[in-house]
Amino acid sequence: MKHSTRSIAVVGAGQAGLQLALGLRRSGHHVTLVSNRTARQVLDGRVMSTQIMFADALETERRLGLDHWQGEAPAIEGLTFTVAPDAVKAIDFEARLAAPGQSVDQRVKIAAWLEEFTAAGGELRIAEAGVAELEELAASHDLVLVTAGKGEISRIFERDAERSPFTAPQRVAAVSYVHGLRPRDSFVACSASLMPGVGEYFIVPALTKSGPCDCLFLNGVPGGPLDAFADVRSPEEHLDVTKKLLAEFLPWEAERAADAVLTDPGGVLAGRLTPTVREPVATLPSGRKVLGVADVLVVNDPLTGQGSNSAAKCADVYLREILARGDEPFDADWMTATFERFWEYARHVTRWTNGLLPPAPAHVVDLLDAAQRQPGLASRIAEGFNNPTGLDPWWHEPEAARREILPEPAVR
Ligand SMILES: Cc1cc2nc3c(=O)[nH]c(=O)nc-3n(C[C@H](O)[C@H](O)[C@H](O)COP(=O)(O)OP(=O)(O)OC[C@H]3O[C@@H](n4cnc5c(N)ncnc54)[C@H](O)[C@@H]3O)c2cc1C
C-alpha cells in the first residue's frame, strides 16, 4: 500500500462516496467518512434506486476489488426497447450488450461497503452533516468531498443555469422491487418501454436482500396518468397501482407482472427530482472550499439509468486526480479542473438524458424504428447506456442520424 499523510473527508456514503472512501483508504490516505445512516439502517431502510450499472462503470469497482456480487446478481445480457403509443407495440427490438450489466440493491451494496470501510481502518462518523460539520472537517482535513447526493447540504453548491435547462421535475418516479415477475423468453434483459406523452416503464433484473428480483420502474410525465402515487398509503397499494397502470398502458407487461409480489415492505420508492448541474466548488463562511461529487453536481432524471454509472465514473476520475496531486494543495483551481475532467464525460450523459424528456424528435423515432431491422444500430443504441459518448453526434443531430439509417430493401 502506498503511504500518504494526506487526510480527506468524504461526506455522504452512497455509490460515489464509498467508492472514493474505499479507494482512498486503499492508497493509504486518512479518510473520514460521514454517513447519515449506519449500515443496519441502510439495510433495513427503503430502496433508493434501480441502480443498473454497465460494464465500464462496473470496471471502476472491479479495479478496487469492490465487485462482490458478480456471481450472485443476475447478469443483464442486453436491453429491449418498445415504443407503445395507445397500448400498442409500434416499435420493438432487443440488443445484446458487449459485456453484461448488473444491479445490486444499493441497500445491500452500501451496507457491505460501510462495513468494509471501517474494517479497512477508515474513520466512520454517523451524523447528518451541515455547514458547521463541513467547517470542522475543512479545518482538520486537506480536502473535503461532498457526496451527499440529493441531500439538503448539496444546495451549498450554486446551480449552473447555463448547464441546467430545467427548473422543475420532468418526471415522477415509482419503483417496486418484486419477486415472481414472469421471465422473458429470450436472454436476461433490462426492458425499456416508452409511452409517448405518458412516460416510461423499465424492468431491471437485480439482486436484493432476499436474492434475485426485478425492479419495476414507472417514470411518468408530471400531472399525467402515471403521476398516481402521491396518495398511496401502503407498499401493497403502490404495487397494485403499478399493476393497474401497466394493464392500461402496457397490457403485455401487466401479464408478466400478474403474480409479482413485493420483495419486502421497503421495496417501494416514489419521488421526483429536477435535473440540475451545479458549480463544483462551494465556499464555506470561513472562506474554506469544498468540492462536490457525482449527484451533488450533476443530477439527471433516472430515465436513462445513468446516475450510479456516472457516480462510479466520477469517483474514478476524482480518485486518479487526488492520487496524481501528490503533496500539492487541493485548491479551488484544482477542484474546478477535477470536476471539468468528469464533466467532459458527464455532459454527454446530461445531453442525452435531457433530450429524452420532451417528446422524442422525429430523427430519434426514425433511429428506433430502423434499429428493428439493423442489428448493428440496435447494438450501438444499447452500448450508449454503457458509454453515452458513443451516441455523439448521430443520436442528437438529424443529419448525422440519417447517415446511420440504411435504406430499406426495395420490395419485389
Ligand atoms: C427512481 C430512481 C431510479 C434510478 N435508477 C438508476 C439506474 O438504474 N442506474 C443508475 O445508474 N442510476 C439510477 N438512479 C440514480 C442513482 O441512484 C444515483 O444517481 C446515484 O445513487 C448517485 O450516487 P451518489 O453517490 O452521488 O449519491 P447517493 O447514492 O444519493 O448517496 C448520497 C448519500 O449521502 C447521504 N447523505 C445525504 N445528506 C447527507 C448529510 N447531510 N450528511 C451525511 N450523509 C448524507 C445519503 O443518505 C446517501 O446515502 C436512479 C435514481 C432514482 C431516483
The ligand as an ORCA input file, in Angstrom:
! r2SCAN-3c Opt
* xyz 0 1
  C     -36.050      6.021     -9.168
  C     -34.577      6.044     -9.474
  C     -34.029      5.034    -10.259
  C     -32.670      5.085    -10.588
  N     -32.156      4.083    -11.365
  C     -30.861      4.128    -11.728
  C     -30.303      3.103    -12.548
  O     -30.973      2.129    -12.929
  N     -28.990      3.197    -12.894
  C     -28.217      4.239    -12.460
  O     -27.031      4.292    -12.818
  N     -28.708      5.207    -11.670
  C     -30.004      5.171    -11.283
  N     -30.508      6.135    -10.455
  C     -29.616      7.210     -9.973
  C     -28.645      6.726     -8.902
  O     -29.317      6.011     -7.892
  C     -27.939      7.933     -8.280
  O     -27.563      8.830     -9.296
  C     -26.684      7.504     -7.529
  O     -27.031      6.743     -6.412
  C     -25.895      8.741     -7.094
  O     -24.822      8.372     -6.286
  P     -24.211      9.411     -5.252
  O     -23.143      8.686     -4.556
  O     -23.896     10.683     -5.948
  O     -25.413      9.781     -4.268
  P     -26.306      8.853     -3.356
  O     -26.270      7.452     -3.827
  O     -27.618      9.524     -3.252
  O     -25.566      8.894     -1.946
  C     -25.577     10.008     -1.124
  C     -25.525      9.570      0.317
  O     -25.312     10.700      1.168
  C     -26.152     10.597      2.293
  N     -26.347     11.969      2.801
  C     -27.151     12.926      2.284
  N     -27.056     14.051      3.004
  C     -26.154     13.806      3.985
  C     -25.632     14.594      5.036
  N     -26.005     15.866      5.212
  N     -24.738     14.019      5.879
  C     -24.346     12.721      5.714
  N     -24.816     11.945      4.722
  C     -25.695     12.487      3.864
  C     -27.407      9.934      1.752
  O     -28.146      9.320      2.778
  C     -26.814      8.930      0.790
  O     -26.519      7.724      1.430
  C     -31.852      6.125    -10.093
  C     -32.399      7.111     -9.272
  C     -33.739      7.071     -8.961
  C     -34.319      8.156     -8.089
*
